[in-house]
Amino acid sequence: KNTIEFYSFSSFACEVFANQLDAHPPQQQHRHWAQICSGNPINKIRGCDRYGCGHFGADRHSGKGKHVGVDVICADGATVYAPFSGQLSGPIRFFHNGNAIDDGVQIRGSGYCVKLVCIHPIRYHGQIQRGQQLGRMLPMQRVFPGIISHIHVENCDHSDPTQLLTPAVPPFPQQDTHWATVCAGNPTNEIRGCDRYGCGYYGAPRQNGKGKHVGVDVICADGQTVYAPFSGQLSGPIKFFHNGNAIDDGVQISGSGFCVKLLCIHPIRYNGRISKGQVLGKMLPMQRVFPGITSHIHVENCDRSDPTSNLQRGKGQ
């Protein structure tokens, strides 16, 4: 029971309350926060594990609540840094049970206010500078074995801190014309062949031969991590089936000279910037809807042109 109750709140507790008090405060010199945990230079957000997911708005309390923070991946014992300059206050005891991760601190200043939980700060009061050592990550594995260890980062006003955590993506043209791996476990973006539901290549027959497949089906096992094929701007959600089934979700990425829709995935967020190769989300349970199909992500260019050559890194079809 202790484990379940914690993880209803664990990502909740191990998030940081990052409160943006002013849109453009004059003293704020950085649009994006500094690295929070050693070993995670881009503030990569926890994906999903058996305890839940780490993105803002993820389900909590068996679907009756939402995650009001973000879980920044951080190995147990790693050094933790201040994301911005400000005034410390604490301690923050989220669990109120004295467990091994029941500690944290608040930082207010530079136009922000945030709580970082599941860390032990070097002190609870006084000034701290952006990038200065703040403390260390507590032993989360001792409380939640097998979880992706993380710092819970939560804005004081419960707004979404994701864009502040993500480094800015330069608006330069995409130099690599071939896309990154889209799905974990499929490094070459192998395309689905044919099964009893149809074929996955571009132009395959659809609607009893009266239509054509206007995308490509990239093989991806149910529940696998999905990555951004290129850098760009997210928009969504995209509901292809419009029936609320288990795979009726997706997102669009526009940028770097490309525009693509990825369907049958659940993204970590529907808006904001994303970098090539960064975690985009997870594959949805296609077997639940189409038993026996080759599970896959439907990848469709916004102009419905053929994305095969971009996916296959120059290999012939």
N, C-alpha and C positions, 0 to 999 in steps of 0.2 A: 504493500500500500504506500509506503514512504516513497518508493521509486516512482510509482505511477503519479502520485500527487506532485512530486517534484517536477516530473517532466511535463505535466500539464503546465507547470510554470517554469520549468528549467530553462527553456530557451527564453522564457519570459523573464526568468531571474538572471540568466546569464546573458542579458542584453544590455545595451547602454542607452540611457534616456538622453538622447541628443536633441536638445531643444534649440531651435533657431529663433532667437528673440527678435532679430531685425533682419530684413531681407538683405540689406547691404550696409552693415554697420561700418562706419568710417575706420575703426581700428582693425577690422578684419582684413588681413592681407592675403589669405589663402582661401580659395573657394572650396578646396578639398582638404580633408583632414590628413594628418600625418599617419604613417604606419603605426598600428596599435600593438601588434604582437611580433616579436622577433621570429623570423622564419616564415612570415606571411606579409611580404612587402606590398601587396596590392589589397590588403584587407579582404581577402577572399572569404565569402560567406559560406557557412555550413550548408550542405545540401540536406538530404533526408537520410535518416537512419531509423532504427526500430523505436526510438523515443519521439520522433517527430521531425519537422523540417525547420531550418533556420532563417528562412526569409521573412521579411515583414509581411504580416497579414496571414501567416500560416495558421492552420487550424489548431486550436487548443481546447482542452476540456471536452474531448470526444465530439468536436465540431460545434460546441456551444460557445466558443470564444475564439478570439484571434490573437496572434502574436503581435504585441505592440512594440517590439524591438527587433534587432537584427543580431544574429549569432556570428561573430567573427572568429574564424578558426584559430585556435591557439593551443599548442601542445602543453600538457601539464608541466609546470615548472618553468615555462618560457618567460622571458623578460617582457614586461608590458610598458608601453610608452604613452605619454599624453597626446591625444589627437589634436589639441589646440591649447593655447595659453589661457590660464584662468585661475580661479580660486577653488581650492579643495574643501570639501565638507563631507563628514561621515562619522562613524562607519554606517554602511547600509547593510542591514541584516535582512535579506529577502525571505529566507526560509524560517528564521526565528527558531531554529532547532539546534543550532550549534554544530551542524554537520561540517564536513571538511571543506566545503565551498561556500559557506554562509558568510561572505564578506564582500565588500565593495566600497566604492567611493563616488562622489559626485564632483564634476568640474563645471564651473559656471564662469563664463567670460568670453571675450572675443565675439560676442553676438550669439553664443550658443550656451546650452545647458544640457548635460548628458550624465547618465549614470552608467558606470561600468561595474558589472556584478560578476562574481566568481573569481575575483582577483584579491590579492592581499597587497594594499598600497604601502609604500615606504612611510607614508604619514597620511593623516586624515585632514590636516588643516594647513593653511599657508598657500603661497603662490607656487605655480608650476608653469614651465615653459613648454611650448609645442615641441614634441620630440624628446623631451627629457624623460628619464626613467621614472615610471610611475609606481611600479611594483612588480609582482610576479603572478603568473597563472597558478591557481590552486589545483589540487589533484582531483579533477572531475571523474577520472576513471574509478576512483575509490568509491564514489557515490553512484555512478551510472556506468557500470562496466560495458565497454563496447560502443559508447556514444562517441560522436565526433567532438572532441574537447573544444571548448569555445568560450569566449567572453560574451556575455549578454550586454549589448549596447542599446540603450534606450533613451530617446529624447525625453526631456522632462515633460514636454507637452504631448507625448505619445505620437508625434508625427514621424514620418518615415525618414531615417537617416541614410538610406542606401546610397543616394547620389553623392552625399558628402563623403562617404567611405570609399567610393569608387574613384580611382584616379582619372583625371581628365583624359579623353581620347583625342589626340591631335587630328584636326580635320584635313589630313593629307590624303592624297589618292592612294588606293590600295596598290602596293607594289607587287604583291604576290597574287597572280590571277587565279591561283588554285586555292580552294577553300580548305580550312582546317578540318580535322576529324570532327564529325557531327555527333557521333555516339560512341561512348566507351565500349570497348570490345569489338569495334569495327574500324580499325585505324585507316583502312583504305576506302571508307565510305562505299562498301560493297552494296550493290543494288539488288533488291528482292527479285528472285526469278518468278516462276509461275507456281501457283497453288490452286486449290479448288475455288478460290475467290477471284482469281485473275492474275495478271502479271504486273510487275513493278516498274518496267522500263517506260521511258517517255514515249507517248503515242500508242500505248497498248489499248486494245479495244475496251470500251466501257459501255454501259447501258445496252447490253445485248447487241453490241456491234454498231449501235447508232451514234456512239460518241467515242472520243479518244481521251486517254490519260494525259492531262496537261501538266503533270509534275513527274517526280521521280520518287520511288519508295526506297529510302535508305534503311537497311536492316538495323534493327535496334531491339534488344531484348526488353521485355516489360520491366520497368523499374530502373533501367540503366540511366546513368548521368548523361545529359545532353550538353553540348558545347556550341558556342557561337561560331559559325563558319567564317565570319569576317567581322570587322569592327563597324559599328553603326549605332543607329537610334532605334530603340524598341517601340512598338505600338501594338495595342491589342486590348482585350483578348479577341481571338478569332474563333468563332463557333461555327465550324463547318457543317455539322449535322443538325444543329438547332433543335436538338431533342434532349439535351442534358445527359446523354449516355456517358459511360466511364471514360471515353476518349475524346469528348467534344470540347477540346481546348487547343490553344495554339497562340503563336505570336508572330509578328512581322519584324524584320530587321531591314532598315534602309541606310545605306551609306557605303563608302569606299567603292563607289561605282556600281553597286549591286542593290537589288531589292528582292527579298525572298520571304515567303511564308513557310513556317514550319508548323505542321499540324500533328495532332495526336500526342502532344507533349504538354506538360504543365510547367510554364516558366517560373523562375524565382520572382520575377516582376514583369509587368507589362509596359513599363515606361522607363525612360532614362537611357544612358549610354552603356554600351557593352563593348568589350575588346575581343578581338579574334582569339579563340581558344578558351575564353573565360566560361565558367559554368553558366549555362543558360537555364537549366531546369532538369526535369526527369521525364523519362518515357512513361506514358500512361498504360494501364492494363488492357492491351488490345485483345489478349486471349479471352478476356471476359465478354467481349462483344462479338468477336469472330474466332471461335475456338478452332485451333488447328492452322490458322493463317501464319505466314511468316511475319512476325511482328516487325513494324517499321515506322519510321517518321516520313510523312508525306512532305516532300520539299518541292515548293512551287515558286518559280520566278513570278514576280508581280505582273510582268508583261506576258506571262505564259510561254515564254521561250524555253528552250531545252537547257537545263542546268547540268547535264551529264558531264560535259568536259570540265566544268569547274569543280565538280565533286571528285572526279577520278584523277586529278593531278596529272593531266597530260596523257594518261593511258588511253588507248583506243577503246571504243565501245565494244 
